[in-house]
Amino acid sequence: MILHLVESLKEKDWRGKIRFLRQLLEFQEDVKIAINEISDLLFDDDFRVRERAACVLKNVGSSLKTILPKLTKAFHEETNTTVKTALIELLGLTKDNQAVEILEEELKKAKDDFIKQAIIEALSIIETEEAIKIILNSLEHDPAPNVRFAAANGLRWVHIKEKIPPLLKALHDNDPLVRAGAAWALATIDENEEVVTVLLNVLENEEDDYVKYDIIKALGEIGSEKAIPKLTEIALKKNSPKIRAKAIEALGAIATRKAHLALLEIYKKTCSKNIKYLIEKEMKDVDDDIGEEFVDIKKEKSQEMTVKRRKTKDRILINYQTSELREILTTFRTISIDLLAGWLKIDGNNKLVEWLQQLPTNLGLRLNKGYEYDSLVIQMPKEYKIAQKKIEEIITNFRNFFSEK
């Protein structure tokens, strides 16, 4: 099927070529059997065909080494920025020393910052000693923030001590994206006292939430207990929900007894449902005495919330009842007890009758016992101020009586 599609690539129409190249994408790495035929399209007259051909070739991985001369030629001849960027990535995927030389040479003369960024990203794939030197140099000296960010981000996957000093320096870069990239890269190192200290100092003065987020993430991944007090403080203070949540996750990632005690303390003090949920998630598998204490506190907090919700529900109901009662007292002259109880959402008539019976008679409400039903007779004075005063007394009496009930 691949060979059949490759044969179809010989047609002259660029739309047809792109259509067949799109179908070849579905075969992933298997397209390497036609790597030479596909790479020929890197020299097609139409840039869209060249770009799509480069996209297909990304799937062949290490097999790209076999066409390195062709890639190099296509790279030097290419004038379209989009296609050139795709070819840079292909050179990186070869992981060949010769590709490093080509990319270094291009980096020195490139004026387009996005081309330089693509070169740094390609070099981070190669990961040879020479490639890493170029990346470190770009991190410290390149004037373009996006290139410095690409260098910092590329160093994340490089496990060498030499990357630590330039990354610590980059934490003070004037561009927040670079600072965030440096923090992200430092997250991959083993626990290091100097790194943790610098991260905490930078976090203390950092104002950009994007950078804060990556520093907190790094502290969690490094796993130093030295970060616990600061992470606890962040989780409890009025930071953005995203930052507080990341501090909780970082404490969960540290996962020591001290970190679990900090999560327990935060759970006791916070009112945020989201923070509590995140702490519950992090403490789910803690099975020592701290875990047992957390389960007890969780139950206690749950009971407190139940009481709080009940009180809120009662307050809403009593406010509704008094509002409706005021409307009834100013509108009706008589109303059945059944209707009044239903209107005020009072279960049964006994409580309502009990309240009416204890009311002072001078307030103008009289309970009338009838043969078929009981009713309330309302007699308010004609003078508005006196009537309003009596109504307010009735309302106050109602609130006091039913709040207690």
C-alpha positions as CSV (number, residue, x, y, z in Angstrom):
1,M,0.0,0.0,0.0
2,I,2.8,2.4,0.9
3,L,4.6,1.7,-2.4
4,H,1.4,2.2,-4.3
5,L,0.9,5.6,-2.7
6,V,4.5,6.5,-3.3
7,E,4.0,5.8,-7.0
8,S,1.1,8.2,-7.0
9,L,3.3,11.0,-5.7
10,K,4.8,11.3,-9.2
11,E,1.8,13.1,-10.5
12,K,2.2,16.8,-11.2
13,D,-0.7,18.4,-9.3
14,W,0.4,19.6,-5.8
15,R,-3.0,18.9,-4.4
16,G,-2.8,15.2,-5.3
17,K,0.7,14.9,-3.8
18,I,-0.5,16.4,-0.5
19,R,-3.5,14.1,-0.5
20,F,-1.2,11.0,-0.9
21,L,1.3,12.3,1.7
22,R,-1.5,12.7,4.2
23,Q,-2.4,9.1,3.7
24,L,1.2,8.1,4.2
25,L,1.1,9.7,7.6
26,E,-1.2,6.9,8.8
27,F,1.6,4.3,8.3
28,Q,3.9,5.9,10.9
29,E,7.4,4.4,11.0
30,D,6.6,1.9,8.2
31,V,7.0,4.7,5.6
32,K,10.8,4.3,6.0
33,I,10.7,1.7,3.2
34,A,10.0,4.6,0.9
35,I,12.2,7.2,2.6
36,N,14.2,8.0,-0.6
37,E,11.1,8.6,-2.7
38,I,9.4,10.8,0.0
39,S,12.6,12.8,0.6
40,D,12.8,13.6,-3.1
41,L,9.7,15.8,-2.5
42,L,11.8,18.0,-0.2
43,F,12.9,19.6,-3.5
44,D,9.4,20.0,-5.0
45,D,8.5,23.3,-6.6
46,D,5.5,23.8,-4.2
47,F,6.4,24.7,-0.6
48,R,3.2,23.0,0.7
49,V,4.4,19.7,-0.7
50,R,7.9,20.1,0.8
51,E,6.4,20.9,4.2
52,R,4.0,17.8,4.1
53,A,6.9,15.6,3.0
54,A,9.0,16.8,5.9
55,C,6.0,16.0,8.2
56,V,5.8,12.4,6.9
57,L,9.6,11.9,7.4
58,K,9.4,12.8,11.1
59,N,7.9,9.3,11.6
60,V,11.0,7.4,10.4
61,G,13.2,8.4,13.4
62,S,16.8,7.1,13.3
63,S,16.4,6.0,9.7
64,L,16.8,9.7,8.8
65,K,20.6,9.2,9.1
66,T,20.5,7.4,5.7
67,I,19.3,10.6,3.9
68,L,21.4,13.1,5.9
69,P,23.2,14.4,2.7
70,K,19.8,15.0,1.1
71,L,18.4,16.7,4.2
72,T,21.5,18.9,4.3
73,K,21.1,19.9,0.7
74,A,17.4,20.6,1.1
75,F,18.1,22.7,4.2
76,H,20.7,24.9,2.5
77,E,18.4,25.5,-0.5
78,E,15.2,26.1,1.4
79,T,13.9,29.7,1.5
80,N,10.5,29.1,3.1
81,T,10.7,29.7,6.9
82,T,8.0,27.1,7.7
83,V,9.7,24.3,5.7
84,K,13.1,25.3,7.0
85,T,11.9,24.9,10.5
86,A,10.6,21.4,9.7
87,L,13.9,20.5,8.1
88,I,15.7,21.7,11.3
89,E,13.7,19.3,13.3
90,L,14.5,16.5,10.9
91,L,18.2,17.2,11.3
92,G,17.8,17.0,15.0
93,L,16.0,13.7,14.7
94,T,19.0,12.2,12.9
95,K,21.0,12.6,16.2
96,D,24.1,12.8,14.1
97,N,27.3,14.8,14.9
98,Q,27.3,16.2,11.4
99,A,23.8,17.6,12.0
100,V,25.2,19.4,15.0
101,E,27.8,21.2,12.9
102,I,25.2,22.2,10.3
103,L,22.9,23.5,13.0
104,E,25.6,25.4,14.8
105,E,26.7,27.1,11.6
106,E,23.1,28.1,10.9
107,L,22.6,29.4,14.4
108,K,25.6,31.7,14.1
109,K,24.3,33.4,11.0
110,A,20.5,33.2,11.6
111,K,18.6,36.5,12.1
112,D,15.2,35.0,12.6
113,D,14.6,34.3,16.3
114,F,12.1,31.5,15.5
115,I,14.7,29.7,13.3
116,K,17.2,30.0,16.2
117,Q,14.6,28.6,18.6
118,A,14.0,25.6,16.3
119,I,17.7,25.0,16.1
120,I,18.1,24.9,19.9
121,E,15.1,22.5,20.1
122,A,16.7,20.3,17.5
123,L,20.0,20.3,19.4
124,S,18.2,19.3,22.6
125,I,17.0,16.1,20.8
126,I,20.6,15.2,19.7
127,E,22.0,15.6,23.3
128,T,25.7,15.2,22.4
129,E,28.3,17.0,24.4
130,E,28.8,19.6,21.6
131,A,25.1,20.1,21.3
132,I,24.7,20.7,25.0
133,K,27.6,23.3,24.9
134,I,25.7,25.2,22.2
135,I,22.5,25.1,24.3
136,L,24.2,26.4,27.4
137,N,25.8,29.2,25.5
138,S,22.5,30.3,24.0
139,L,20.8,30.2,27.5
140,E,23.4,32.7,28.8
141,H,24.1,34.9,25.8
142,D,21.3,34.9,23.2
143,P,19.4,38.2,23.2
144,A,16.1,36.6,22.2
145,P,13.8,35.5,25.1
146,N,12.2,32.7,23.1
147,V,15.6,31.2,22.3
148,R,16.7,31.4,25.9
149,F,13.5,29.7,26.9
150,A,14.0,27.0,24.4
151,A,17.5,26.4,25.8
152,A,16.3,26.3,29.4
153,N,13.5,23.9,28.4
154,G,15.9,21.7,26.4
155,L,18.1,21.3,29.4
156,R,15.3,19.6,31.3
157,W,16.1,16.3,29.8
158,V,19.9,16.6,30.1
159,H,21.2,15.1,33.3
160,I,24.5,16.8,33.9
161,K,25.7,19.0,36.8
162,E,27.1,21.6,34.4
163,K,23.6,22.8,33.6
164,I,22.9,23.9,37.2
165,P,24.8,27.3,37.4
166,P,23.4,28.7,34.1
167,L,19.9,27.6,35.0
168,L,20.2,29.2,38.5
169,K,21.3,32.4,36.8
170,A,18.4,32.2,34.4
171,L,16.0,32.2,37.4
172,H,16.8,36.0,37.5
173,D,16.2,36.6,33.8
174,N,14.2,39.7,32.9
175,D,11.7,37.5,30.9
176,P,9.2,35.5,32.9
177,L,9.0,32.8,30.3
178,V,12.8,32.1,30.6
179,R,12.5,32.1,34.4
180,A,9.7,29.6,34.2
181,G,11.7,27.4,31.8
182,A,14.7,27.4,34.1
183,A,12.6,26.3,37.1
184,W,11.0,23.6,34.9
185,A,14.5,22.3,33.9
186,L,15.8,22.4,37.5
187,A,12.9,20.1,38.6
188,T,14.8,17.1,37.1
189,I,17.9,17.3,39.3
190,D,18.4,15.2,42.4
191,E,18.0,17.0,45.8
192,N,20.5,19.8,45.9
193,E,20.8,22.3,48.8
194,E,21.9,25.2,46.7
195,V,19.2,24.8,44.1
196,V,16.4,24.5,46.7
197,T,17.7,27.6,48.5
198,V,17.8,29.7,45.3
199,L,14.4,28.5,44.2
200,L,12.9,29.5,47.6
201,N,14.6,32.9,47.5
202,V,13.3,33.6,43.9
203,L,9.9,32.4,44.9
204,E,9.8,34.8,47.8
205,N,10.1,37.8,45.4
206,E,8.5,36.4,42.2
207,E,5.3,38.3,41.1
208,D,4.5,36.3,37.9
209,D,2.1,33.5,38.7
210,Y,3.3,31.5,35.7
211,V,6.9,31.5,37.1
212,K,5.6,30.8,40.6
213,Y,3.7,27.7,39.4
214,D,6.9,26.2,37.8
215,I,9.1,27.0,40.8
216,I,6.5,25.3,43.1
217,K,6.3,22.3,40.8
218,A,10.1,22.1,40.8
219,L,10.3,22.2,44.6
220,G,7.8,19.3,44.7
221,E,9.7,17.2,42.2
222,I,13.0,17.8,43.9
223,G,11.4,16.6,47.1
224,S,13.4,18.6,49.7
225,E,11.7,19.0,53.1
226,K,13.3,22.5,53.3
227,A,10.5,23.7,51.0
228,I,7.7,22.5,53.3
229,P,7.3,25.7,55.4
230,K,7.1,28.0,52.3
231,L,4.7,25.6,50.4
232,T,2.5,25.5,53.5
233,E,2.5,29.3,53.7
234,I,1.5,29.6,50.0
235,A,-1.4,27.1,50.4
236,L,-2.8,29.1,53.3
237,K,-2.4,32.6,52.0
238,K,-4.6,34.5,49.5
239,N,-2.8,33.4,46.4
240,S,-4.5,32.5,43.2
241,P,-6.4,29.1,43.3
242,K,-4.0,27.6,40.8
243,I,-0.9,28.5,42.9
244,R,-2.4,27.2,46.1
245,A,-3.4,24.0,44.4
246,K,0.1,23.5,43.0
247,A,1.5,24.0,46.5
248,I,-0.7,21.2,47.8
249,E,0.4,19.0,45.0
250,A,4.0,19.8,45.7
251,L,3.6,18.8,49.3
252,G,2.0,15.6,48.2
253,A,4.9,14.9,45.9
254,I,7.4,15.4,48.7
255,A,5.4,12.7,50.5
256,T,7.4,12.6,53.8
257,R,5.9,12.5,57.3
258,K,6.7,16.2,57.7
259,A,4.9,17.0,54.4
260,H,1.9,15.0,55.5
261,L,1.7,16.8,58.8
262,A,1.8,20.1,56.8
263,L,-1.1,18.9,54.7
264,L,-3.0,18.0,57.9
265,E,-2.4,21.4,59.3
266,I,-3.6,23.1,56.2
267,Y,-6.7,21.0,56.1
268,K,-7.6,22.1,59.6
269,K,-7.2,25.8,58.8
270,T,-8.6,26.2,55.3
271,C,-12.2,27.0,54.3
272,S,-11.7,26.3,50.6
273,K,-13.5,23.3,49.3
274,N,-11.1,22.9,46.4
275,I,-8.1,22.9,48.7
276,K,-9.7,20.3,51.0
277,Y,-10.5,18.1,48.0
278,L,-6.9,18.3,46.8
279,I,-5.5,17.5,50.3
280,E,-7.9,14.5,50.5
281,K,-6.6,13.3,47.2
282,E,-2.9,13.6,48.3
283,M,-3.6,11.9,51.7
284,K,-5.7,9.1,50.3
285,D,-3.0,6.4,50.6
286,V,-1.4,7.6,53.8
287,D,-1.9,4.7,56.2
288,D,0.1,5.6,59.3
289,D,-1.1,7.5,62.5
290,I,-1.2,10.7,60.5
291,G,-3.6,9.1,58.0
292,E,-5.8,7.9,60.8
293,E,-5.9,11.4,62.4
294,F,-6.7,12.9,59.0
295,V,-9.7,10.5,58.6
296,D,-11.0,11.6,62.0
297,I,-10.6,15.3,61.2
298,K,-12.3,14.8,57.8
299,K,-15.3,13.2,59.6
300,E,-15.4,16.1,62.1
301,K,-15.2,18.7,59.3
302,S,-17.9,16.9,57.4
303,Q,-20.2,17.0,60.5
304,E,-19.4,20.8,60.9
305,M,-20.3,21.3,57.2
306,T,-23.6,19.4,57.7
307,V,-24.5,21.6,60.7
308,K,-23.5,24.7,58.7
309,R,-25.6,23.7,55.7
310,R,-28.6,23.0,58.0
311,K,-28.3,26.4,59.6
312,T,-28.1,28.1,56.2
313,K,-31.1,26.2,55.0
314,D,-33.1,27.2,58.2
315,R,-32.1,30.8,57.8
316,I,-33.3,30.9,54.2
317,L,-36.6,29.2,55.2
318,I,-37.3,31.6,58.1
319,N,-36.5,34.6,55.9
320,Y,-38.9,33.3,53.3
321,Q,-41.6,32.6,55.9
322,T,-41.4,36.1,57.5
323,S,-41.5,37.7,54.1
324,E,-44.7,35.8,53.1
325,L,-46.3,36.4,56.6
326,R,-45.8,40.1,56.2
327,E,-47.5,40.0,52.8
328,I,-50.4,38.0,54.2
329,L,-50.9,40.4,57.2
330,T,-51.1,43.4,54.9
331,T,-53.3,41.7,52.3
332,F,-55.8,39.3,53.9
333,R,-58.5,39.8,56.5
334,T,-59.1,36.0,57.0
335,I,-57.2,32.9,55.9
336,S,-57.6,29.2,56.7
337,I,-55.0,27.6,58.9
338,D,-54.4,24.9,56.4
339,L,-53.7,27.4,53.6
340,L,-51.5,29.5,56.0
341,A,-49.4,26.5,57.0
342,G,-48.9,25.5,53.4
343,W,-48.1,29.0,52.3
344,L,-45.5,29.3,55.1
345,K,-44.1,25.8,54.4
346,I,-44.9,24.6,58.0
347,D,-45.4,20.9,58.4
348,G,-48.8,20.3,60.0
349,N,-51.1,22.8,61.8
350,N,-50.1,22.1,65.4
351,K,-47.0,24.3,65.5
352,L,-48.8,27.1,63.8
353,V,-51.8,26.9,66.2
354,E,-49.4,26.7,69.1
355,W,-47.7,29.9,68.0
356,L,-51.0,31.7,67.4
357,Q,-52.3,30.7,70.9
358,Q,-49.3,32.2,72.7
359,L,-49.5,35.5,70.8
360,P,-50.7,38.6,72.8
361,T,-54.3,39.3,72.0
362,N,-53.6,43.0,71.4
363,L,-51.7,42.3,68.2
364,G,-54.9,41.8,66.1
365,L,-54.7,38.1,65.3
366,R,-57.5,35.8,66.4
367,L,-57.8,32.1,65.9
368,N,-61.3,31.1,64.8
369,K,-62.3,27.5,65.5
370,G,-64.8,26.4,62.7
371,Y,-66.8,23.3,62.1
372,E,-65.0,22.3,58.8
373,Y,-61.7,24.2,59.3
374,D,-59.9,26.6,61.6
375,S,-59.1,30.0,60.3
376,L,-57.1,33.1,61.2
377,V,-58.9,36.4,61.5
378,I,-56.6,39.4,60.9
379,Q,-57.7,42.8,62.4
380,M,-55.2,45.5,61.7
381,P,-55.7,49.2,62.8
382,K,-56.5,51.6,59.9
383,E,-53.7,53.9,60.9
384,Y,-50.7,52.8,58.8
385,K,-47.9,53.4,61.4
386,I,-49.7,51.6,64.2
387,A,-50.6,48.7,61.9
388,Q,-46.9,48.4,60.7
389,K,-45.7,48.4,64.3
390,K,-48.1,45.5,65.2
391,I,-47.0,43.6,62.0
392,E,-43.3,44.0,63.0
393,E,-44.1,42.7,66.5
394,I,-45.9,39.7,65.0
395,I,-42.9,39.0,62.7
396,T,-40.4,39.3,65.5
397,N,-42.5,36.9,67.6
398,F,-42.8,34.5,64.7
399,R,-39.0,34.5,64.1
400,N,-38.2,33.9,67.8
401,F,-40.8,31.1,68.1
402,F,-39.9,29.1,65.0
403,S,-36.1,29.7,65.2
404,E,-36.3,28.0,68.6
405,K,-38.4,25.2,67.2
